[in-house]
Amino acid sequence: SDPSGPMKLASSLLAARVAAERGGDASAAGDCLSQAPPGRDLLTTPEPRFHVLGAKSYGRASSFLLAIGHKQVQGVVALLAEALLPKPSM
């Protein structure tokens, strides 16, 4: 498993901000409305079935939106369903 845990999301957020700043669009770097929700893989941690969601997943970044939190919860519920629900037999 990846030892970075929640650091994957923080790294992704930082990379998006740096890319926007380097692209000459400083306003987009701080625009929380232009962000895409993180993928499910960015929400996993080394601890099985433990995920950091919501504003805490963004650390000190102030760009968290409740809509992003809802997407995070949907992604993690899907991950847990895949891992814990029995596979249908064919």
URWO-V894041 format. One record per run of one state. SS is the DSSP state (A for helix, B for strand, O for the rest). FROM is the first residue (numbers start at 1). TO is the last residue. If there is no record, write none. Layout:
BEGIN
ss:SS from:FROM to:TO
ss:SS from:FROM to:TO
END
This chain:
BEGIN
ss:O from:1 to:6
ss:A from:7 to:22
ss:O from:23 to:25
ss:A from:26 to:29
ss:O from:30 to:31
ss:A from:32 to:34
ss:O from:35 to:39
ss:A from:40 to:43
ss:B from:44 to:44
ss:O from:45 to:50
ss:B from:51 to:51
ss:O from:52 to:53
ss:A from:54 to:58
ss:O from:59 to:65
ss:A from:66 to:84
ss:O from:85 to:90
END
